[in-house]
Amino acid sequence: MSALVDLLMGIFRQQTLAGAALELAALAAPLWVAALVGLLIGWAWRPRWAAVVVGGDNAAHQVAPPPALPAAPRTNAHQAAAVVPRNVVAPVAPEEEHLAVNTGDLMHLWRLVEEKDGGPSWIHMMERTLPTMRYQAWRRDPPNGPPQYRSSTIFEDASPEVVRDFFWDDDFRMKNTWDDMLLQHETLEECTKTGTMVVRWVRKFPFFCSDREYIIGRRIWASGKTFYCVTKGVPRPSVPRQSKPRRVDLYYSSWCIRPVESSKGDGAMTACEVLLFHHEDMGIPWEIAKLGIRQGMWGCVKRIEPGLRAYQVARTAGEPISKCAAMAHVTTKFNADELDTENNTVASSSDNTEVEKPKHWANNVPKALMIGSAVALACTFDRGLLTKAVIFGTARRFAGAGRR
């Protein structure tokens, strides 16, 4: 720091104003050159979401979503961001191929619930407790795709059937405002045989973002009193895109709802656990989205409990259920124990080992350019270690960010 002060004092001791200006220009010129080189390299090596930030909502439609990880065959890219072993096949019956949500989606959710999906380990985020509710949340960051979240919410004195209807009831979501982000909803398609639905949601986002539109396929499977509720983004070209609200294509939010033992210690299975698995690409840089979700997660979750209690009161009072809640009663029955046996048989006969592809030398070009520019810039300075440390530290930070 003293070397920098001495340098500046030497400049201002020049006899003429022109001399001082010349010395300042000589000092600032390398910095401007470095900034220009960094700008050019950074723009050539920009991440995909940069086009969204710079171009706004319209540019987002021209940017391909992040590459999804391998998933079971017959699933689409909107659910494939969750990691599953490549060779574990989920057969899909021919009569289900045309449905927005099919047996492959059930298998995917079942693997997530049983922690057999082959994905990264979950990182514990938080744990909160209310008198009649317990909540825990985890997160993991797959190599490709947005952050994924897993949560366990246990409601005392609640049946799985009522909790199932509660989460499926879009009318009550808006009427009770427990989900105050939901602005609009409509049913686009429904299958009264399987209970499969395609719905359109518009959700409110912070003031600096446009609202988001979701085209969601959803369906429920039942194994005894355990319900596997799948909701995911589905493509519907028949619903035209708009600049606002902006459509979210990559969306996955599914629950396993099951009875569990009450915390009262009486051994009764009068509590209900909701295991939620959620990820989506909202068009916001993932690190910023992670920060926002972490800060706002509990504020949203704690609104669910009073909403559920109000729903229980309304059901007890005999209020008619909505059409959405009635569709939750149309479930596909299956035996989860048989699914476990079948999956173990398939998995044991499959080779899930993958050979990592060698990285191409071109992948290191941006890093080499960044560090090489820093070396060249630092060597033009003879002003002590401070400036060199700043330059090398900045280069290392950006090179590391590029690898990520």
C-alpha positions in Angstrom: 0.0 0.0 0.0 2.9 2.4 0.8 4.4 1.7 -2.6 1.1 2.7 -4.3 0.9 6.0 -2.2 4.5 6.9 -3.1 3.7 6.3 -6.7 0.7 8.6 -6.7 2.6 11.3 -4.7 5.4 11.1 -7.3 2.9 11.7 -10.1 1.3 14.7 -8.5 4.8 16.3 -7.8 5.2 16.7 -11.6 6.1 20.2 -12.6 3.3 20.5 -15.2 -0.3 19.4 -15.4 0.4 17.7 -18.7 3.2 15.7 -17.1 1.0 14.5 -14.3 -1.8 13.6 -16.8 0.8 11.6 -18.8 2.0 9.7 -15.8 -1.7 8.9 -14.8 -2.4 7.7 -18.3 0.6 5.4 -18.2 -0.6 3.9 -14.9 -4.2 3.5 -16.0 -3.6 2.2 -19.6 -2.7 -1.4 -18.6 -5.8 -1.5 -16.4 -8.0 -0.4 -19.3 -6.4 -2.9 -21.6 -6.9 -5.7 -19.0 -10.5 -4.7 -18.6 -11.0 -4.8 -22.4 -9.3 -8.2 -22.7 -11.3 -9.6 -19.8 -14.6 -8.3 -21.3 -13.8 -9.9 -24.7 -12.8 -13.2 -23.1 -15.7 -13.2 -20.7 -18.3 -12.5 -23.5 -16.8 -15.3 -25.7 -16.9 -17.6 -22.7 -20.2 -16.5 -21.2 -22.5 -19.0 -19.4 -25.8 -19.7 -21.0 -27.9 -17.8 -18.4 -25.9 -14.6 -19.4 -28.0 -14.4 -22.6 -31.1 -14.4 -20.4 -29.8 -11.7 -18.1 -28.7 -9.5 -21.0 -31.5 -10.2 -23.5 -34.4 -10.3 -21.1 -37.4 -12.6 -21.4 -37.4 -12.7 -25.2 -33.8 -13.9 -25.4 -34.6 -16.7 -23.0 -36.7 -18.4 -25.6 -33.7 -18.6 -27.9 -31.4 -20.2 -25.3 -31.5 -23.9 -24.9 -32.1 -25.1 -21.3 -29.2 -26.6 -19.4 -28.4 -30.2 -20.5 -30.4 -32.8 -18.5 -28.8 -35.8 -16.9 -29.6 -39.3 -18.1 -33.0 -40.6 -17.0 -35.0 -43.7 -17.6 -36.1 -44.1 -21.2 -39.4 -42.6 -22.3 -39.1 -39.7 -19.9 -38.6 -36.3 -21.3 -36.0 -33.6 -20.6 -38.3 -31.7 -18.2 -37.9 -34.4 -15.6 -34.5 -35.8 -16.6 -32.4 -33.4 -14.5 -32.7 -35.7 -11.6 -29.9 -38.4 -11.8 -30.9 -42.0 -12.3 -28.9 -45.0 -13.3 -28.7 -45.2 -17.1 -29.5 -48.9 -17.5 -32.5 -49.2 -15.1 -35.4 -49.4 -17.5 -38.9 -48.3 -16.5 -41.3 -50.1 -18.9 -44.2 -48.0 -20.1 -47.4 -49.8 -21.2 -48.5 -49.0 -24.8 -51.8 -47.5 -23.6 -49.9 -45.0 -21.4 -47.5 -43.7 -24.0 -49.9 -40.9 -25.0 -50.4 -39.7 -21.4 -48.6 -36.7 -20.1 -47.5 -38.6 -17.0 -46.8 -42.4 -17.2 -45.3 -45.4 -15.4 -41.8 -44.1 -16.1 -42.5 -41.1 -14.0 -43.8 -43.3 -11.1 -40.5 -45.3 -11.2 -38.5 -42.1 -11.2 -40.3 -40.8 -8.1 -40.2 -44.2 -6.4 -36.4 -44.3 -6.8 -36.1 -40.8 -5.3 -38.2 -41.8 -2.3 -36.2 -45.0 -1.8 -32.9 -43.1 -2.4 -32.0 -45.4 -5.3 -31.8 -42.9 -8.0 -28.0 -42.8 -8.2 -27.8 -39.1 -7.7 -25.4 -37.1 -5.5 -25.7 -37.1 -1.7 -28.2 -34.7 -0.1 -26.9 -31.8 2.0 -29.0 -30.9 5.0 -30.3 -27.3 4.9 -32.6 -26.7 7.8 -34.9 -28.2 10.4 -37.9 -26.4 11.9 -40.7 -27.5 14.3 -44.1 -26.2 15.1 -46.5 -27.7 17.6 -48.3 -29.8 15.0 -45.7 -29.8 12.2 -42.1 -30.9 11.7 -40.0 -29.9 8.7 -36.6 -30.8 7.3 -35.0 -29.8 4.0 -32.0 -31.0 1.9 -30.4 -29.8 -1.3 -28.0 -31.3 -3.8 -26.2 -29.9 -6.9 -26.1 -32.3 -9.9 -23.3 -31.9 -12.4 -25.8 -30.5 -14.9 -29.2 -28.9 -14.3 -30.5 -26.7 -11.5 -30.2 -27.4 -7.7 -32.5 -30.1 -6.5 -34.5 -30.0 -3.2 -35.9 -32.6 -1.0 -38.0 -32.0 2.1 -39.9 -34.0 4.7 -43.0 -32.4 6.3 -44.9 -34.3 9.0 -48.3 -33.1 10.0 -49.9 -34.3 13.2 -53.5 -35.5 13.1 -53.8 -35.6 9.4 -54.8 -38.4 7.0 -52.9 -39.1 3.7 -56.2 -38.8 1.8 -57.0 -35.3 3.0 -53.4 -34.1 2.5 -53.5 -35.5 -1.0 -56.6 -33.6 -1.8 -55.2 -30.5 -0.2 -52.2 -30.3 -2.4 -54.2 -31.1 -5.6 -56.9 -28.5 -4.9 -55.9 -25.5 -7.0 -59.2 -23.7 -6.1 -58.4 -23.8 -2.4 -54.8 -22.7 -3.0 -56.1 -19.4 -4.3 -59.2 -19.1 -2.1 -57.2 -19.6 1.1 -54.1 -17.9 -0.2 -51.8 -20.4 1.6 -49.9 -20.5 -1.7 -49.9 -16.7 -2.4 -47.6 -17.1 -5.4 -50.4 -18.7 -7.5 -52.1 -16.1 -9.6 -54.0 -18.1 -12.2 -54.8 -21.8 -12.9 -56.8 -23.6 -15.5 -57.3 -27.3 -16.5 -56.2 -27.9 -20.1 -56.7 -31.7 -20.3 -57.9 -34.5 -18.0 -58.3 -38.3 -18.2 -61.1 -39.6 -16.0 -59.7 -43.1 -16.3 -56.2 -42.5 -14.9 -56.7 -39.2 -13.2 -54.0 -37.6 -15.4 -54.3 -33.9 -15.8 -52.6 -31.1 -17.7 -53.0 -27.7 -16.0 -51.7 -24.2 -16.6 -50.4 -22.1 -13.7 -49.2 -18.5 -13.6 -47.1 -17.8 -10.5 -46.0 -14.5 -9.1 -42.3 -13.7 -9.0 -40.4 -10.8 -7.3 -40.8 -7.3 -8.9 -37.5 -7.5 -10.7 -38.7 -10.7 -12.6 -41.7 -11.2 -14.8 -44.3 -13.7 -13.6 -43.8 -17.4 -14.7 -46.1 -19.7 -16.6 -46.1 -23.4 -16.1 -47.7 -26.2 -18.2 -47.9 -29.1 -15.7 -48.8 -32.7 -16.2 -49.8 -34.5 -13.0 -51.1 -37.9 -11.9 -51.4 -39.9 -8.6 -50.6 -43.6 -8.0 -51.7 -45.3 -4.8 -50.1 -48.2 -2.9 -52.3 -48.9 0.1 -52.5 -45.6 2.0 -49.3 -44.2 0.4 -49.7 -41.9 -2.6 -47.1 -41.1 -5.2 -48.1 -37.7 -6.7 -46.2 -36.6 -9.8 -46.2 -33.1 -11.2 -43.8 -32.0 -13.9 -43.5 -29.6 -16.8 -44.8 -31.0 -20.1 -44.5 -29.5 -23.7 -47.7 -28.2 -25.2 -47.1 -26.4 -28.5 -50.9 -25.8 -28.7 -50.5 -23.3 -25.9 -48.7 -20.3 -27.4 -45.8 -18.8 -25.6 -46.0 -15.2 -24.5 -43.3 -12.7 -23.6 -45.0 -12.2 -20.2 -45.5 -14.4 -18.3 -42.4 -16.3 -19.2 -42.8 -20.0 -19.5 -40.8 -22.4 -17.4 -40.0 -25.6 -19.3 -37.8 -27.5 -16.8 -40.0 -28.1 -13.8 -40.4 -31.1 -11.5 -42.3 -31.2 -8.2 -43.5 -34.5 -6.8 -44.6 -35.9 -3.5 -44.9 -39.1 -1.6 -47.6 -38.9 1.0 -47.8 -41.6 3.6 -48.9 -42.3 7.2 -46.3 -42.2 9.9 -46.3 -42.6 13.7 -47.4 -39.7 15.7 -44.8 -37.8 17.9 -47.2 -38.1 20.8 -45.6 -41.4 21.7 -48.8 -43.5 21.6 -47.7 -45.5 18.6 -50.7 -44.5 16.6 -50.2 -43.8 12.8 -52.1 -40.6 13.0 -49.5 -38.3 11.5 -48.8 -37.8 7.8 -45.5 -37.3 6.1 -45.0 -35.5 2.8 -41.7 -36.2 1.0 -41.3 -33.5 -1.7 -38.7 -33.5 -4.5 -38.5 -30.3 -6.4 -36.3 -28.6 -9.0 -36.9 -26.1 -11.8 -35.1 -23.7 -14.1 -36.7 -20.4 -13.5 -34.4 -18.5 -15.8 -32.5 -17.0 -12.9 -28.8 -17.8 -12.3 -28.7 -20.8 -10.1 -26.5 -19.4 -7.4 -28.9 -16.4 -7.0 -31.9 -18.8 -7.0 -30.3 -20.9 -4.3 -29.8 -17.9 -2.1 -33.4 -16.7 -2.6 -34.9 -20.2 -1.9 -32.8 -20.6 1.2 -33.9 -17.2 2.6 -37.6 -17.6 1.7 -38.1 -21.4 2.1 -39.4 -21.5 5.7 -41.6 -18.4 5.2 -43.4 -20.3 2.5 -43.5 -23.7 4.2 -45.0 -22.4 7.5 -48.0 -21.1 5.6 -48.9 -24.6 4.6 -49.9 -25.8 8.1 -52.7 -23.3 8.8 -53.9 -23.8 5.2 -54.1 -27.5 5.8 -56.0 -27.0 9.1 -58.5 -24.7 7.4 -58.9 -27.4 4.7 -59.6 -30.0 7.3 -62.3 -27.8 8.9 -63.9 -27.2 5.6 -64.0 -30.9 4.8 -65.4 -31.7 8.2 -68.1 -29.1 7.7 -69.2 -30.9 4.5 -68.2 -28.2 2.0 -68.2 -29.6 -1.5 -64.7 -30.5 -2.9 -63.5 -28.8 -6.1 -63.1 -30.6 -9.4 -59.3 -30.6 -9.0 -59.7 -32.4 -5.6 -62.2 -34.8 -7.1 -59.6 -35.8 -9.7 -57.2 -36.6 -6.9 -59.5 -39.5 -6.0 -58.9 -41.1 -9.4 -55.7 -42.9 -8.8 -53.8 -45.8 -10.4 -53.4 -48.7 -7.9 -50.1 -50.6 -7.7 -48.1 -52.6 -5.2 -44.9 -50.9 -4.1 -43.4 -54.1 -2.7 -43.6 -55.7 -6.1 -42.1 -52.6 -7.6 -39.1 -52.9 -5.2 -38.6 -56.6 -6.1 -38.8 -55.9 -9.9 -36.4 -52.9 -9.6 -33.8 -54.9 -7.7 -34.0 -57.7 -10.3 -33.4 -55.3 -13.2 -30.7 -53.3 -11.4 -28.8 -56.4 -10.4 -28.7 -57.6 -14.1 -27.6 -54.2 -15.4 -24.1 -52.7 -15.6 -24.4 -49.2 -14.4 -20.7 -48.4 -14.7 -19.9 -45.6 -17.1 -16.5 -44.7 -18.4 -15.7 -41.0 -17.9 -14.8 -39.4 -21.2 -11.4 -37.8 -21.3 -11.6 -34.0 -21.3 -10.7 -32.4 -24.5 -7.7 -30.0 -24.4 -9.9 -27.2 -25.8 -11.8 -27.2 -22.4 -8.8 -25.6 -20.8 -8.3 -22.9 -23.4 -10.5 -20.2 -21.6 -8.6 -20.9 -18.3 -5.2 -20.7 -20.1 -6.2 -17.4 -21.8 -7.4 -15.9 -18.5 -4.3 -16.8 -16.6 -2.0 -15.9 -19.5 -3.5 -12.5 -19.7 -3.0 -12.0 -16.0 0.6 -13.0 -16.2 1.2 -10.6 -19.1 -0.6 -7.8 -17.3 1.2 -8.4 -14.0 4.6 -8.3 -15.7 3.9 -4.8 -17.1 3.7 -3.5 -13.5 6.7 -2.8 -11.4 4.7 -1.5 -8.5 5.1 -4.1 -5.8 3.2 -7.2 -4.8 -0.2 -5.7 -4.1 -1.2 -5.1 -7.7 0.1 -8.5 -8.8 -1.9 -10.3 -6.0 -5.1 -8.6 -7.0 -4.6 -9.5 -10.7 -3.7 -13.1 -10.1 -6.5 -13.5 -7.5 -9.1 -12.1 -9.9 -7.9 -14.4 -12.7 -8.0 -17.5 -10.5 -11.5 -16.7 -9.4 -12.8 -16.3 -12.9 -11.0 -19.3 -14.1 -12.5 -21.4 -11.3 -16.0 -20.0 -12.1 -15.5 -21.0 -15.7 -14.8 -24.6 -14.7 -18.0 -24.6 -12.8 
